[in-house]
Amino acid sequence: MRLRSPATLRALMEQYGFSLGRLARYADCSKGFISHLLSGRRSSCTPELAARIAEALNVPLEVIFDANVSPTGMSSDKHKREKVPA
């Protein structure tokens, strides 16, 4: 799932008083990973981790992550082939 905006994630963390370490503990990931999301070095994660981050911040998943993007960063629609009538 692709992070919509590092700035939004940072603002939510500040609003709810989450440090890197606290969010990492709640989401069961490393502080480094959260840091990479905030800096833009990483822009995606698994749906499970995205859900844990959203749950920790008490916001709907779609506020932080684009639910229509696969962990590889490609839109799930791009993986589908158009059916051509025979």
N, CA, C and O atoms as a MOPAC input file, in Angstrom:
PM7 MOZYME 1SCF
protein

 N      0.85500 1    -1.18300 1     0.00000 1
 C      0.00000 1     0.00000 1     0.00000 1
 C      0.89500 1     1.23800 1     0.00000 1
 O      1.89600 1     1.29600 1     0.71300 1
 N      0.52300 1     2.20500 1    -0.79800 1
 C      1.34700 1     3.40400 1    -0.95100 1
 C      0.91400 1     4.49400 1     0.03200 1
 O     -0.27000 1     4.79000 1     0.18600 1
 N      1.91600 1     5.07700 1     0.68800 1
 C      1.68700 1     6.20400 1     1.59200 1
 C      1.22600 1     7.39900 1     0.76700 1
 O      1.86300 1     7.75900 1    -0.22300 1
 N      0.13700 1     8.00400 1     1.16800 1
 C     -0.38400 1     9.15800 1     0.42700 1
 C      0.53500 1    10.36600 1     0.56900 1
 O      0.83200 1    11.04200 1    -0.41700 1
 N      0.98600 1    10.64000 1     1.79300 1
 C      1.78300 1    11.83900 1     2.02800 1
 C      2.59000 1    11.69600 1     3.31400 1
 O      2.01800 1    11.47900 1     4.38200 1
 N      3.92400 1    11.81500 1     3.22200 1
 C      4.71800 1    11.80600 1     4.45500 1
 C      4.29700 1    12.93400 1     5.40400 1
 O      4.32700 1    12.77000 1     6.62300 1
 N      3.90700 1    14.07500 1     4.83600 1
 C      3.50300 1    15.21700 1     5.67000 1
 C      2.24400 1    14.89900 1     6.47600 1
 O      2.12600 1    15.31300 1     7.62900 1
 N      1.31000 1    14.17100 1     5.87700 1
 C      0.09100 1    13.78800 1     6.59700 1
 C      0.42500 1    12.84300 1     7.73900 1
 O     -0.09200 1    12.99000 1     8.84700 1
 N      1.28700 1    11.87400 1     7.47000 1
 C      1.70000 1    10.94100 1     8.52200 1
 C      2.37000 1    11.69900 1     9.66000 1
 O      2.07300 1    11.46000 1    10.83100 1
 N      3.27100 1    12.60900 1     9.31900 1
 C      3.97200 1    13.40000 1    10.34100 1
 C      2.98500 1    14.24200 1    11.14900 1
 O      3.09200 1    14.31100 1    12.37300 1
 N      2.03200 1    14.87800 1    10.48000 1
 C      1.04800 1    15.71900 1    11.17600 1
 C      0.20400 1    14.89500 1    12.13700 1
 O     -0.07000 1    15.33300 1    13.25400 1
 N     -0.21100 1    13.70400 1    11.71300 1
 C     -0.99700 1    12.83900 1    12.59700 1
 C     -0.17000 1    12.38900 1    13.79500 1
 O     -0.67100 1    12.33900 1    14.91800 1
 N      1.08800 1    12.06400 1    13.55400 1
 C      1.95800 1    11.66900 1    14.66600 1
 C      2.08000 1    12.80700 1    15.67300 1
 O      1.99400 1    12.58100 1    16.88000 1
 N      2.28200 1    14.02500 1    15.18300 1
 C      2.40500 1    15.17800 1    16.07700 1
 C      1.09100 1    15.44600 1    16.80900 1
 O      1.08700 1    15.72900 1    18.00700 1
 N     -0.01900 1    15.35600 1    16.08200 1
 C     -1.33300 1    15.61600 1    16.67800 1
 C     -1.62000 1    14.67000 1    17.83600 1
 O     -2.17400 1    15.08100 1    18.85600 1
 N     -1.24500 1    13.40400 1    17.68100 1
 C     -1.54300 1    12.40800 1    18.70700 1
 C     -0.35800 1    12.10200 1    19.61500 1
 O     -0.42400 1    11.17900 1    20.42600 1
 N      0.72400 1    12.86500 1    19.48900 1
 C      1.86000 1    12.72100 1    20.38700 1
 C      2.68000 1    11.46000 1    20.18400 1
 O      3.21400 1    10.90900 1    21.14700 1
 N      2.78900 1    10.99400 1    18.94800 1
 C      3.55900 1     9.78900 1    18.65800 1
 C      4.97300 1    10.14000 1    18.22100 1
 O      5.16800 1    10.91300 1    17.28300 1
 N      5.94700 1     9.57600 1    18.89900 1
 C      7.33000 1     9.65000 1    18.44400 1
 C      7.55500 1     8.51200 1    17.45000 1
 O      6.68500 1     7.66000 1    17.27100 1
 N      8.71900 1     8.50100 1    16.80600 1
 C      9.06100 1     7.38000 1    15.92300 1
 C      8.98200 1     6.06500 1    16.68400 1
 O      8.38500 1     5.09700 1    16.21400 1
 N      9.58500 1     6.04200 1    17.85000 1
 C      9.63100 1     4.82200 1    18.64700 1
 C      8.26100 1     4.35200 1    19.09500 1
 O      7.96700 1     3.15700 1    19.06500 1
 N      7.42800 1     5.28700 1    19.50900 1
 C      6.09200 1     4.90600 1    19.98600 1
 C      5.24500 1     4.33700 1    18.84600 1
 O      4.58000 1     3.31600 1    19.02000 1
 N      5.26500 1     4.98800 1    17.68400 1
 C      4.49100 1     4.47200 1    16.55700 1
 C      5.04600 1     3.12600 1    16.10200 1
 O      4.28300 1     2.22100 1    15.76700 1
 N      6.35200 1     2.99400 1    16.08900 1
 C      6.96900 1     1.72000 1    15.69800 1
 C      6.53500 1     0.59600 1    16.64000 1
 O      6.24500 1    -0.51200 1    16.18900 1
 N      6.49000 1     0.87200 1    17.93200 1
 C      6.04600 1    -0.14900 1    18.89400 1
 C      4.58300 1    -0.52200 1    18.66200 1
 O      4.23800 1    -1.70300 1    18.63500 1
 N      3.73600 1     0.47200 1    18.49700 1
 C      2.30900 1     0.20400 1    18.27000 1
 C      2.08600 1    -0.56800 1    16.97200 1
 O      1.23200 1    -1.45200 1    16.91000 1
 N      2.86100 1    -0.23000 1    15.93200 1
 C      2.67300 1    -0.84700 1    14.61600 1
 C      3.51100 1    -2.10800 1    14.43700 1
 O      3.40100 1    -2.78900 1    13.41700 1
 N      4.34500 1    -2.42000 1    15.42000 1
 C      5.19900 1    -3.60700 1    15.37300 1
 C      6.13100 1    -3.58700 1    14.16200 1
 O      6.18400 1    -4.53200 1    13.37500 1
 N      6.87100 1    -2.46600 1    14.03800 1
 C      7.88700 1    -2.34800 1    12.99300 1
 C      9.06200 1    -1.56600 1    13.57700 1
 O      9.03300 1    -1.18100 1    14.74600 1
 N     10.07700 1    -1.33300 1    12.78200 1
 C     11.25500 1    -0.62900 1    13.29300 1
 C     11.06900 1     0.89100 1    13.23100 1
 O     10.28000 1     1.40500 1    12.43900 1
 N     11.81700 1     1.59100 1    14.08400 1
 C     11.82300 1     3.05300 1    14.03500 1
 C     12.36200 1     3.51200 1    12.68700 1
 O     11.90400 1     4.50700 1    12.12600 1
 N     13.34300 1     2.77000 1    12.17400 1
 C     13.93300 1     3.10900 1    10.88300 1
 C     12.91400 1     3.09400 1     9.76100 1
 O     12.94600 1     3.94600 1     8.87300 1
 N     12.00300 1     2.12100 1     9.80000 1
 C     10.98700 1     2.04900 1     8.75100 1
 C     10.06800 1     3.26300 1     8.80400 1
 O      9.75200 1     3.84800 1     7.76800 1
 N      9.63800 1     3.64400 1    10.00100 1
 C      8.78400 1     4.82900 1    10.14500 1
 C      9.54800 1     6.06600 1     9.67200 1
 O      8.98400 1     6.92300 1     8.99300 1
 N     10.81500 1     6.15700 1    10.02700 1
 C     11.65100 1     7.26900 1     9.58600 1
 C     11.72800 1     7.32900 1     8.06400 1
 O     11.66400 1     8.40900 1     7.47700 1
 N     11.86400 1     6.17300 1     7.43000 1
 C     11.92700 1     6.12600 1     5.96300 1
 C     10.60300 1     6.55800 1     5.33500 1
 O     10.60200 1     7.21900 1     4.29700 1
 N      9.49000 1     6.19600 1     5.94500 1
 C      8.19600 1     6.66500 1     5.43800 1
 C      8.09700 1     8.18900 1     5.54500 1
 O      7.63100 1     8.85500 1     4.62100 1
 N      8.53400 1     8.72500 1     6.66800 1
 C      8.44800 1    10.16800 1     6.88900 1
 C      9.36000 1    10.96000 1     5.96500 1
 O      9.03000 1    12.07900 1     5.57100 1
 N     10.51100 1    10.38200 1     5.61600 1
 C     11.47200 1    11.08700 1     4.76300 1
 C     11.20400 1    10.88600 1     3.27700 1
 O     11.76600 1    11.59400 1     2.44000 1
 N     10.34900 1     9.92300 1     2.94900 1
 C     10.07800 1     9.62800 1     1.55000 1
 C     10.99100 1     8.57700 1     0.94900 1
 O     10.84300 1     8.23100 1    -0.22300 1
 N     11.94100 1     8.05900 1     1.73500 1
 C     12.81800 1     6.99700 1     1.22300 1
 C     12.05200 1     5.70900 1     0.98100 1
 O     12.43300 1     4.90500 1     0.13100 1
 N     10.97700 1     5.51200 1     1.72400 1
 C     10.04900 1     4.39400 1     1.49500 1
 C      8.68300 1     5.01200 1     1.29300 1
 O      8.32300 1     5.98500 1     1.95600 1
 N      7.92900 1     4.44200 1     0.37500 1
 C      6.59800 1     5.00000 1     0.13600 1
 C      5.50300 1     3.94500 1     0.19400 1
 O      4.32800 1     4.25300 1    -0.00300 1
 N      5.88900 1     2.70100 1     0.46600 1
 C      4.86100 1     1.66300 1     0.52400 1
 C      5.19200 1     0.63000 1     1.58700 1
 O      6.32500 1     0.52700 1     2.05700 1
 N      4.17500 1    -0.12800 1     1.94900 1
 C      4.33900 1    -1.20600 1     2.91900 1
 C      3.23100 1    -2.22500 1     2.70000 1
 O      2.36400 1    -2.04000 1     1.84700 1
 N      3.26800 1    -3.28100 1     3.46300 1
 C      2.24600 1    -4.31900 1     3.33500 1
 C      0.90000 1    -3.79300 1     3.84300 1
 O      0.85900 1    -2.87100 1     4.65800 1
 N     -0.17500 1    -4.36900 1     3.37200 1
 C     -1.49200 1    -3.96100 1     3.88100 1
 C     -1.61500 1    -4.16000 1     5.39000 1
 O     -2.26900 1    -3.36900 1     6.07000 1
 N     -0.99400 1    -5.20400 1     5.90800 1
 C     -1.06400 1    -5.47200 1     7.35400 1
 C     -0.38600 1    -4.36500 1     8.15100 1
 O     -0.93000 1    -3.89600 1     9.15100 1
 N      0.80400 1    -3.94600 1     7.71300 1
 C      1.51100 1    -2.88100 1     8.42000 1
 C      0.76200 1    -1.56000 1     8.27200 1
 O      0.65400 1    -0.80000 1     9.23500 1
 N      0.25200 1    -1.28300 1     7.09500 1
 C     -0.52700 1    -0.05800 1     6.88700 1
 C     -1.71400 1    -0.01100 1     7.84400 1
 O     -2.00900 1     1.03100 1     8.42900 1
 N     -2.38800 1    -1.13900 1     7.99900 1
 C     -3.53900 1    -1.20500 1     8.90700 1
 C     -3.11500 1    -0.96100 1    10.35200 1
 O     -3.82200 1    -0.28000 1    11.09400 1
 N     -1.97100 1    -1.50600 1    10.76000 1
 C     -1.49900 1    -1.29600 1    12.14100 1
 C     -1.13000 1     0.16500 1    12.38400 1
 O     -1.39900 1     0.70000 1    13.45900 1
 N     -0.51500 1     0.81600 1    11.38900 1
 C     -0.16200 1     2.23100 1    11.52800 1
 C     -1.43400 1     3.06900 1    11.64500 1
 O     -1.53300 1     3.93000 1    12.52000 1
 N     -2.40000 1     2.82300 1    10.77400 1
 C     -3.66300 1     3.57300 1    10.82200 1
 C     -4.39000 1     3.33600 1    12.14200 1
 O     -4.93300 1     4.26900 1    12.73500 1
 N     -4.39900 1     2.09300 1    12.59400 1
 C     -5.06300 1     1.77500 1    13.86400 1
 C     -4.38100 1     2.48300 1    15.02900 1
 O     -5.05200 1     3.00900 1    15.91700 1
 N     -3.05000 1     2.49700 1    15.02900 1
 C     -2.31500 1     3.16800 1    16.10500 1
 C     -2.66500 1     4.65300 1    16.15700 1
 O     -2.79100 1     5.23200 1    17.23600 1
 N     -2.81900 1     5.26400 1    14.98000 1
 C     -3.13000 1     6.69000 1    14.90900 1
 C     -4.63200 1     6.96400 1    14.96200 1
 O     -5.06400 1     8.11600 1    14.92600 1
 N     -5.42800 1     5.88600 1    15.04800 1
 C     -6.87900 1     5.99000 1    15.17700 1
 C     -7.52100 1     6.77200 1    14.02300 1
 O     -8.38900 1     7.62100 1    14.22700 1
 N     -7.06100 1     6.45400 1    12.80200 1
 C     -7.63900 1     7.07300 1    11.60700 1
 C     -7.97600 1     5.97600 1    10.59900 1
 O     -7.38500 1     4.89700 1    10.64300 1
 N     -8.91200 1     6.23700 1     9.69700 1
 C     -9.19200 1     5.25100 1     8.64900 1
 C     -7.95100 1     5.02700 1     7.78000 1
 O     -7.18800 1     5.95800 1     7.51900 1
 N     -7.76800 1     3.82800 1     7.35200 1
 C     -6.61700 1     3.45100 1     6.53000 1
 C     -6.44500 1     4.38700 1     5.34000 1
 O     -5.32300 1     4.76900 1     5.01000 1
 N     -7.54800 1     4.75900 1     4.69400 1
 C     -7.50700 1     5.56900 1     3.48200 1
 C     -7.00900 1     6.99200 1     3.71700 1
 O     -6.65700 1     7.68600 1     2.76300 1
 N     -6.97500 1     7.43500 1     4.96600 1
 C     -6.44500 1     8.76600 1     5.26800 1
 C     -4.93600 1     8.79800 1     5.03100 1
 O     -4.39300 1     9.81500 1     4.60200 1
 N     -4.26400 1     7.68500 1     5.31200 1
 C     -2.80500 1     7.64600 1     5.23300 1
 C     -2.30300 1     6.90600 1     3.99700 1
 O     -1.29700 1     7.29400 1     3.40300 1
 N     -2.99900 1     5.84800 1     3.61500 1
 C     -2.53000 1     4.98400 1     2.53000 1
 C     -3.53900 1     4.89000 1     1.40500 1
 O     -4.74900 1     4.97400 1     1.61800 1
 N     -3.01600 1     4.71300 1     0.20000 1
 C     -3.85700 1     4.47000 1    -0.96300 1
 C     -4.13300 1     2.98100 1    -1.01600 1
 O     -3.22800 1     2.18900 1    -1.28100 1
 N     -5.36200 1     2.59800 1    -0.76800 1
 C     -5.72400 1     1.18200 1    -0.67600 1
 C     -5.76400 1     0.49300 1    -2.02900 1
 O     -5.84000 1    -0.73500 1    -2.08100 1
 N     -5.71600 1     1.23700 1    -3.12100 1
 C     -5.79600 1     0.63700 1    -4.44900 1
 C     -4.43400 1     0.37900 1    -5.07500 1
 O     -4.34200 1     0.15300 1    -6.28100 1
 N     -3.38300 1     0.41000 1    -4.27600 1
 C     -2.04000 1     0.19200 1    -4.79600 1
 C     -1.43400 1    -1.01200 1    -4.11000 1
 O     -1.55300 1    -1.17000 1    -2.89500 1
 N     -0.78900 1    -1.85700 1    -4.88400 1
 C     -0.16500 1    -3.06400 1    -4.34200 1
 C      1.12700 1    -2.70400 1    -3.62700 1
 O      1.61500 1    -1.58600 1    -3.78900 1
 N      1.71000 1    -3.62700 1    -2.82700 1
 C      2.96400 1    -3.35700 1    -2.13200 1
 C      4.11300 1    -3.03600 1    -3.07900 1
 O      5.08900 1    -2.41900 1    -2.65200 1
 N      4.03500 1    -3.43100 1    -4.34800 1
 C      5.09700 1    -3.12400 1    -5.30500 1
 C      4.98800 1    -1.70700 1    -5.82000 1
 O      5.88500 1    -1.21700 1    -6.50500 1
 N      3.88300 1    -1.04300 1    -5.48900 1
 C      3.71000 1     0.33500 1    -5.89800 1
 C      2.94100 1     0.49300 1    -7.19600 1
 O      2.72900 1     1.61700 1    -7.64900 1
 N      2.51700 1    -0.61000 1    -7.80700 1
 C      1.75700 1    -0.53500 1    -9.04400 1
 C      0.27300 1    -0.59200 1    -8.72700 1
 O     -0.15400 1    -1.31400 1    -7.82600 1
 N     -0.49200 1     0.15900 1    -9.46100 1
 C     -1.94000 1     0.10800 1    -9.28500 1
 C     -2.42300 1    -1.30000 1    -9.56600 1
 O     -1.97300 1    -1.94500 1   -10.51300 1
 N     -3.33500 1    -1.76900 1    -8.74700 1
 C     -3.83000 1    -3.12600 1    -8.93100 1
 C     -4.51200 1    -3.28300 1   -10.28500 1
 O     -4.58300 1    -4.40100 1   -10.79700 1
 N     -5.01800 1    -2.20600 1   -10.88500 1
 C     -5.63500 1    -2.28000 1   -12.20300 1
 C     -4.61500 1    -2.58600 1   -13.29000 1
 O     -4.97200 1    -3.16000 1   -14.31900 1
 N     -3.37600 1    -2.22200 1   -13.08900 1
 C     -2.35100 1    -2.45800 1   -14.09800 1
 C     -1.98400 1    -3.92500 1   -14.19500 1
 O     -1.39500 1    -4.35200 1   -15.18900 1
 N     -2.31900 1    -4.69500 1   -13.18800 1
 C     -2.01100 1    -6.12000 1   -13.20100 1
 C     -3.05800 1    -6.90600 1   -13.97500 1
 O     -2.84400 1    -8.07200 1   -14.30800 1
 N     -4.17400 1    -6.27900 1   -14.25900 1
 C     -5.25600 1    -6.97200 1   -14.94700 1
 C     -5.11000 1    -6.76500 1   -16.44700 1
 O     -4.80300 1    -5.66500 1   -16.90800 1
 N     -5.33100 1    -7.82800 1   -17.19900 1
 C     -5.30700 1    -7.71800 1   -18.64800 1
 C     -6.71900 1    -7.48500 1   -19.14400 1
 O     -7.69000 1    -8.00600 1   -18.59500 1
 N     -6.80600 1    -6.69300 1   -20.18900 1
 C     -8.10500 1    -6.48600 1   -20.80700 1
 C     -8.48300 1    -7.73900 1   -21.56700 1
 O     -7.65700 1    -8.31400 1   -22.27700 1
 N     -9.71800 1    -8.16300 1   -21.42500 1
 C    -10.18200 1    -9.33900 1   -22.15700 1
 C    -10.59700 1    -8.90800 1   -23.55600 1
 O    -11.38400 1    -7.97900 1   -23.74000 1
 N    -10.05000 1    -9.60500 1   -24.52300 1
 C    -10.37200 1    -9.31600 1   -25.91500 1
 C    -11.31200 1   -10.40000 1   -26.40200 1
 O    -11.01800 1   -11.58700 1   -26.26000 1
 N    -12.44500 1   -10.00300 1   -26.97900 1
 C    -13.37700 1   -11.02500 1   -27.47100 1
 C    -12.71600 1   -11.89700 1   -28.53000 1
 O    -11.95300 1   -11.40800 1   -29.36300 1
 N    -13.01600 1   -13.19900 1   -28.49200 1
 C    -12.40700 1   -14.13700 1   -29.44000 1
 C    -13.09100 1   -14.10000 1   -30.77600 1
 O    -12.70200 1   -14.82800 1   -31.68900 1

